Amino acid sequence: MSNQTIYLRLPSQVEIAAGDLVTIGMLVDIEGSPENKEVISKIPININFDNHDGKKVLSSLLFIKLINIYYPDLNVQVLGNSDIVIKKAEKSIFPFHFFKLLYLPMVCILLFVGSAMAIINFHADVSMPTVHQQIFRLITGEEKSNPLILQIPYSIGIGLGMTLFFNHFFKKSFNREPSPLEMEMFLYEENINSYFRAKGKYESTAGNNENKNEDE
């Protein structure tokens, strides 16, 4: 492998299960000769999560140091991010079906009640019933306290409008663009990852990798 170059591209974040055997190939994208890619992707790396911390930041320097332990003559180039956030996959203590049957209805009820209260309070603040009465009077010239011909389509339109706005109906999306909720979740994750990078929670040890693998 003398005088050969291998390229590493670090993604922004990778999720792994705590306790699993992790290799470099599971964390980064590797480009180079097929022989180099195969052996480097199998290099193990030990990641220890703190008790109260579900994320670790690995610097690209750690990957370079680890590869140099095994192959000191190999030239390693890092493209893109200079570090990667490792997220510990959370495991539920409940069986999936039990958790789903219990958790999903509770979330649906909570969201339904919360959304209904928000809509009711908004309509009360802007006096929406009065607005409907005025619109009905302007169109028909009649006075009516409950113009259902306006209120029913308006209520249906709120649900359809929110469905189109969030770009999802159950698991089906109307186009390939991310929904506003997905964008907010993405920005939230990016902000958390930026916090961990700024805080400097770097994994400084590679575990049991101080000696070269005799088979390599």
N, C-alpha and C positions, 0 to 999 in steps of 0.2 A: 504493500500500500504506500510505498515511499513516493513523495512528490505528487500525490493525488489529492484532489480537492473534493470535499463533501459540503453540500449546502443544507442548512437547517432553516426552516421557517416556523416560527413560534406563533400559534394561534393566541387569541386574546384570553381564552379560558377553556379549560378541559375539566370534565367531571369524572371522578373515579370513585370506586368504592373503597372505604378504609379497610386495610388488611390485605387487599389484592396485590398480587405480584405485578409491579409496574415496570415497563421497559421504556426506553427512549422512543421507540417507534409508536407507542401508544400516546405520546404527548406532543410530538413535533412531526412535521412533514420533512422527509429526508429526500434529497435529490443527489444523484451521483451515479457511479457505476453500480450495476446490479449486485456485485459482490460486496461492495462497501455498504450499500443500503441494507443488505440482509444481515450482516454481522453487527452493524451499529444499531439497527432497530431492536436487536435482542439484548442489548446491554441493560442490565437491571438497574433500577434506581429506587432507593428507599425513601419514602415520604412519610414523615411523622406529623400528624395533626395534633395540635394542642387540645387539651380537654374542653376548653371553652371557645374553640376557634375552628370553623369549618372550612377555612381557606388558607392556602399557602402560596407564596410568590416564589417562583424559581427563576433565577437570573440565567441569561444565556451563557454567562461565564461558567456557571456550574456544568452545563452541558459540554462546553468546550473542555473544561478541566477533566470531566469524566471520560470523554472520548480520548483525550490525550493520555490518560492512564493506561488505556488499552492499546491505543495506536498512536504513539508519540510522533510518528513521521507523517501523520495525516493532517492536511490543511483543512481547517474547519471555518466556513464562512456562514454568518448568521444574516438572514434577510428578514425585513419586517420588524416585528416587535423585539425589543431587547429583553423582555421577560414574559412569563406566562403565569396566569393565576390558576392554581389547582383547587378545585372545589370538591369537597367530600360529599358523595352521594348520600342523601338521607334515606334511612330505612325505617319504614313504618312498623310500629310495634303491634299493629292490628293486621289481621288477614285482609287481603285486598278487597274481597267481596263484602266482608262485614264493614270495613271502613267506608267503602263506597256507599253502601246502603244507609249508613248512619250519617255520614258527613255530607253527602250530596243534597239530600232533602233539607238539611239544616241551612246550608249555604243558600239554596234556592229561596227558602222562606225568608231568610234574612235580607237577601238582595231585593226580593219582591216588596217586602214591607218598607225597606229603606227607600227604594225608588219611588214607591207610591207616596210616601210621606214627603219626599222632596218635590214631586210633581204637584201634590196638593198644596203645599206651602207656597210654591212658586205661583200657582194660579190664584191663590188667595191674596198674595202680595200685589199682583197686577190686576186683580178684579176681572179675571177671565170670564166668569158668567155674565158680568155686565157688558163686556166687550161682545160676547156672542149675542146678547139681546139687542145691542145697538146695530150690529151687522145684520141681524134678521129683520129689524125694523127698517133699515135702509133699503134692503132688497125687496121685501114684501110689503112694507108699509103697515104692518101689523105689530101689535105688542104681544109678546109671549114670554113668560117667565122661564120656560125650559125649551128652548129651540133645539129639539133633539136632532133635527135634520142637519144641523151644524155640529152639534156636540158629538154625535156618534162618529161621523167621518173624521172629525178632529182627533178623537181618542184613538181610533185605528191608525191614523197617520202618525201619531207619536210613536207607537210601537214599530211601525214600518220604517220610520225615519231613524230610530235608534239602531234597528237591525242593519240598515244600509250604512249608517255612520260607523259602526263597529266592524262592518265588512264580514260578519260571520252569522251563520244560522246553524246552531249546533256545531258540527265539525266541518261544515261546508262554507267555503269562502267564495265571494262573488268575483274576485280578481286576485292577482298575485301580490298586490300591494299590502303591506302590513297594516293592521288596524291601529287606531290611536292607542288602544290599550296595550298592544304588543310593542309599540314604539315607546310608551312610557315605561314598560317593564324592561325593555332593552336599555334605555337611558339610566334606569335605576341600577341595573346590574353593572353598567359601565362606570357609574359613579362609585359603587361599592368597590369595584376592582381598582379604580384610581386611588381610592382611599387606602387600600391595602398596599398598593405600590408606593404611595407617598409615605406610609407609615414604616415601610422597610421591613415587612415580615418576610424575609428571605430565608429559604431553606439552605443552610450553609454546608450540610453534610450529605453525602451520597450513600450513606449506609455502608454495607459490606462491599465496597468497591475499591479498596485501597490497593489490592493486588490484582494483577492481570489474571484473567481466566485462562487456565492452562490449556483448555481446548481451543482457544482462539490463537 
